[in-house]
Amino acid sequence: MTSVEMNVQTYLSRIGFAGPVEPSLDVLRSVHICHLKSVPFENLTVHTGGRVQLDPHLLYDKIVNQRRGGFCFENNGLFSWLLGQLGFRVTMLSGQVKNSFGRYGPPFDHLVLMVSLDGQRWLCDVGFGSSGFSVPLSLETSGHQEQGHRVYRIRKDTGMIFVEWQGQGTTGADGDWAQLYKFTLEPRCLEDFAEMCKYHQSSPSSIFFCKSFCTILKPTGRLTYIGRRLISITFPTKGTGGESETTTRELKDEEIPGILAEKFGVVLNSPLVPKDETITPLAVMY
């Protein structure tokens, strides 16, 4: 992917992973969830006057050295490099996210990863935010894949593969499946996502342009900053049948940098312009 060397141990230390690093399913699952619990899903570069560039060296410096996060192209782009360094067979894939308007984004809207291991294929995604799965999903089954209080499944239809879930926050009657995104298995490279990376930083139809946010998975739930709000979600204990608890705190502009540093470990080098604007629906159907 690049001639720049990655310090694997520094990256693993950044995400709090310690242990053997042979390319096994246990290691894949462990580094996946460690990444989610350590590296925020965030777009703050867009709202501090910067621009995201899909250069692996720049992504490594930002996420590992500066201890920042990123959106899908950044998190999954860098995670792909790490997995390759650990000896995994990784393929980048192009996904299309189903948005709040019930429409899919354009091709290359989302970057996801497929890992081939011992004759099995696994979907990895450390760049999807609050609806994402915590450990890789098997691409070899259409059955239910339970993760805590959520259930996911992989569904194939008309040449596309769909990631769907059941959980709090899904729409429809109890038991309905909500679509998260769709993708194909055609191999891609990081450069293929460059145009959509620009789009997400400039389009009024992109959440990344319209809202400043930062979210991270916690041991008991999820913590999210968006606009001028801090939202804490506590997941129900498995097997209790309870519901998630949500608390929201309104923030003043001057509070936000301190909250980001204290709660997310994100220290910004430039002033943040908080943003929480309405997203404009895409005119084109995908």
Disulfide bonds with the S-S distance in Angstrom:
none
